[in-house]
Amino acid sequence: MMKLFTLIIFQFALLSCFAQKKRERLIVTETFYESVKHEEHYLVSSYNFHNGVLISKDTIIERKENPKNTYHSINAIYKNRYVITDFGSVIDLKTKSLINDTVDNFIGGQGDSLIFHCENLFKGTGYLSLNLKTKSYTFLNNNERESEEGLSPDKKHRIYIEKSTIPWKITVKDHNGLIKVTVPNKGDQPYLLTSGQGPEIATEWLNPNTFIYLEHQNIYSKDGKISHQKINIRKHYIELNTDTIYATFDSISFGFTNCRFYRDALGQLIFCSVPQEKQYIVDSINNRLTEYEYQEYGNNFSQGLVPDKEGYAIIYNGQEIGKCWCNVSTTSNGTITLTTPNSSFSDVDSIKVWSSKTRKWTTIDDGHFKAVIGWADR
């Protein structure tokens, strides 16, 4: 009887272990100023959650700020273990150690390596690979890695914007650098209200044989000044070398940034008309534009694009879970993380976390946050 009782207790304990949910860690970067030594310290911290409830905080690594590092606005967690911070540092969550401290731009992960891009007068220009096992950091051969910018889905063609003459030209070259087609831009340059960003012609591949681009045309007032622009979204088929108008916006006012194309978390192609603050889904199958009302962030979370006096609506599985004047930082399965910028918009004032397990918001405002990197499981 005693043996049977012991066996039942053991099995119950074993089942309880398997029934427990994984603990999740929200990885953030923070800074604090040590007034005695007049030093700025940089921390990577972990806010630990269990079943959606904040239970503790750990410091993963603390170090003096490296003045050589520059802010890249890229944060990532690779293989649930390696943290790439917005200042270029690579940190091992398991050993709580600094692997690499680079000023190069993070590109992505590839097997047991992290790929960076360097453009430095003394160091050189090209792609480098950080081997996570050996910790070696070396340049790759040119044929081992190439830029994704302007590259077609089948990697056989690349789009180039030729700015040496006016009007600009769009050139498509094959993998050997031979010109496939040249599209003369019959329009004008994008008109910006600031010199903080140079004008660019937005392009995006729809499939290996077709791309779309923006054509800008200045509209003049009676006094001869540019009043606004007309923008055509044009579609070009490279095999037939034919060009058609996909959509037209008759009146686009001037903005501080270029209109652009991008893909959301669901892979939908979005056209962002920056001055009007409106966005449209580019439906290349049905050849139409539909207004993009909710920004998709993956894991069934989205955010309304038109705020009211309470802020932007946060949606989960089609239902509103709150409103706030926040930025969506990251999502995971059943969890969304928002950040509230400080008055200068350079740092994060507070962090808000909503979990489907508790269906409640948790506010974290006890640190001087730089950025939210993401979620990692224990």
N, C-alpha and C positions, 0 to 999 in steps of 0.2 A: 504493500500500500504506500509506503514512504517513497519507494522508487517511482511509482506512478504519479504521486503528487509532485515530486521534483521535476519529472518530465513535463507535466502540464504547465508548471511555473516557467520552465525554460522555454517552452513553445510560445507561451503568452508574451514573454519578454522579447523573444525573437520577432514575433508578429508586430509588437509595438514599435520595434526599431524600424521595421520596413514601412510601417504606416506613417512614420514621422515625415513631415515635409522637409525639403531641403531648405537650408538657410541661405538667404540671398544677401549679397553685399553690394551696396551702392558705393562705387569708387568715385571720389571727388578729389580735386586739387585745391589746396588752400595756401594762404600765406599769413605770416605774422611778423611783426617788427619787434626785434629785441632791442629795447631802448638802451640797455647798459652797454652792449657791444656795438650798437648802431648797425645791426645786421638784419637784412631781410631774409627770413627763412621760408623755405618752400616745402610743403607737406603733401604727400599722397595719403588720403585717409579712407577708411572703410566704415560706412554706417551700416550696421548689421540688422537685418530684419528676419523675423520668424513668423510665418503665417500672416504676413502683412503688417506686423507690429514691430516698431523700432525697439530693439532691446539693448544695444550697446554701440560703442564707437571705438575703433582701433586706429593707431597711426602705423601705416605700412612703412613709410620711409620719411625721414626728415633731413634736410640738407640746406646749406646756404644757397641762395639764389645765384645762378650762374649768369653774369652779365653778358656773356657771349651768346646765350641762347635767345632766340627770337620767337615771338608768338606766331604759330602756324594755323591756329584755329582748327586743329585736327586732334581728336581724342579717340582712342580705340582700345578695345580689349581683344586680344588674339588668343584663340584656343582656351578661353576661360582662365588664362594664367598670366599672360604678358600684357602689361599696360603700356600704351604709347601715349604720353601726355602731350598737352598742347605746347609744351616747350621743347619737345623732341626727345625727352628722356625715355628710356625703355626700362621698365621695372618688372621684376619677377615677383608675383604675388605669393608664390609658394615659399620662396627663400627670403622674401622681403629685402631684396638686394637690387642695386643699380647695375644693369647689364651694359648699358651704353648711354652716353650723354652727347648727342649729336645736335648740330644746328641745321641738319638737312631735312628736307621735306619728306614726310612719310607717304608712301604710295600704296602699300598693301602687303598682305601676307602671302607666302608661297611655300607650302610645306613646312620645313623647319627653319625657314628664313623670313626675315622682314626686309622689304625693299624700300629704299629711300632714293631721293634724287638730289644731287648736289650741283650747284652752279656757283663756282667759286674761282676767282682769278688765280689763287695760289694752289688750291687743292685740286682743281680740275672740274670738268663738267661731265655728268653722266649718272648712271644708276649704280647704287651700291647695295650689297647684300649683307645683312647681319645674320650670321649663323647662330641660332639660339642654343645649339649644343656646344660648339667650340668657342663661341663669343667673338669669332673673327669678323672683321668689317672691311670688305674689299670691293673694289670696282668690278662691275660685270662687263663682259665683252658687249659691244654694241648689238650683236645679233642675239644676245640672251634676253634683252628686255627693250621694248620700244614704247614710246609714249602712246597713250590711248586717244589723245586729242585729235579729233577729226578723222579717226580711223573707222572704216566701215565695219559692220558686224562680222563679215567673213574675213576681215583683216587684209583684203586685197587692194583696197583703195584708200586714199586719204584726201581730205579737203584742205586746201590752202587758200588763205585770203591774200591776194597780191595787192599791196598798198603802194607800190612804187609809182603808179600812175593814177590819174583821176579821170574818169571814175574807176573805182577799185574793180578787181576781177576775182572771180571764184574759180580756182583751178583744181581739178581732180586728177591725181597722179596714181599710177599703179605701184605695185610693190618695188619695182625696179626704178622708180622715179620718173618714168615716162609719162608725159601728159596724156590723159585719156580724153578729157573735155575741158574747155574753158568757157565759163559763163560770164559774159560781160554784165556788170551791174549797171543797169540803165538808170538807177536812181541816184540819190544823194547819200552823204554820210549821215549816220544817226546824229541828232542834234542834242547835246547835253548842256545843262546849266552850270556845270562845274568842270574844272580840269582835273578833279580827283580821279576820274576814270576815263580812259581813252575810248573813243567810239569804236564799236565792233559790229560786224555783221553776224548775227546769230545764225547758226546752221545746226542741223540734226539729221542723222540718217533714219529713214523709215524702214529700210530693208537694204540688203547688199547692193541693190541696183538703183535706189531712189533716195534722194535727200530733199529736205525743205530748207528754205533760207528766207531772210527778211529783206525786202526791198523798200527803202525809204525815199519819199518824194517830198520836197519842201513845198509848202503852200504859203504864198506871199499875200500880205495885206496891201491896201491901196497905197500906203506910204513906202512900199518896196521892202519892208522888213518881213522876216520869216515869222508867220503867226502860229503855225503848227505843222505837223507832218502827216502825210498819208502813208500807211504801211500796207504793203502786199506780202502775204505769205505765199511764196512760190514753190512749186514742186518741180524737181528736175529728174528726168530719167536718163541715166548716163549711157545705157546701151543704145538707145534711140536718139540721144542728144536732143530731147524735146523738153520744152519748158512751159508750164501752165500756171495760172493763178489758182491758188488753193482757197484763199480767203482774203478779204480786204477790210481794213479799218480806215475810214475816211478822215477821222480827226483824232490824232494822238498828240497831246500836249507834250512839252519838253519835260524830261526827267533828269534826275541826278545820276541814274545808272541806265545801262542799256536794257532794252527789252530782250528777253531770252527764252530759250527752251530748256526744260529739265525734266527728269523722270522722278516721280514720287515713289514712296515705299512699295506701292503695288506694281510699279513698272509702267504706269501710265505716262504718256508724253504730255507735258503741260506747256502751254505758251503763257508767259507772264508779261502782261502789258503794264510795265512798272508805273508810268505816270498815272494811269487810271486805277491802279491797285486792283485790277481785275485779272483773273486767270481763267484759262480755257483748256479743256481736254481736247487734244488733237486726235480725232477718231479717223485714222488713216484707212480703215476698212470701209466705213460708210462715207468717207470724204466730207466730214463736217466738224464744226467746232461746237462744243457744248460748255456752258459756264461751269467752272469748277468751284463748287460752293463749300466743300469741306476738304481741308488738307489732310491727306492720308499719311499716317505715321506707322502703319503696320500693327500687328497683334490686335486688330479690331479697334484701334483707337484712331480718332480723327479730331480735327479742330475746325470750328466755323471760321470762315474768312472775313465775315462782316460782323463787327462787334456791336453791342449795345452799350448802355451806360454802365453795365456791370462787367463788361469785358467780353472775351471770346468764349464761345460755348465749347466745352470739352465733351466728346462723345465716346461712349464705349458700347459696342454691339448695338448701335443705333439709338441708344438712350443717352440723354444728357446727364452727366455726373457732376457738373459744376461749371462756373464761369469765373474767369479771372483775367487780369492784364499780365499774362505770363508768356514765356516762350517754352514750347515743347522741347525738352532736351533729349529724352530717350524713352523707349518703351521696351517692355519684356512681356512674357506671357502673363496677362492679367494685371500688369503694373505700368503706370505712366509716371514720368518724372518731369516736373515743370520747374523753370527757374525764373525768378524775378530780378531783373537787372537793377543795379544801383543807379543813383542819380546821374552819374557820368556815363552809364552804359558800358563801362569797361570791365566791371566785375559783377559777381552775382550777390545780390542782397540776401535772398532766401531761396530755399528749395522746398517744393511741395511734392509729396508722393501720394498717389491714390492706388489702392490695392483692391482687386475684386474679392479677396478673402474677407476683408473687413468692411468694404464699401465705404471707407472713410478716408479723409485727407489727413496726412501727417506733415506738419510744417517744421523744417529744420532751419534755424536762423542763429545758431550759436557759433558760427565761424566766419572767417573772412575768405569767402569762396572765390576761386578763379573760374572753375568750370566743373561740370559733371561729365565724367568719362563714360560711365555705363554700369551695367549690372554684371555680377559674376556669382556663380554658385560656389558654395563651400564644397 
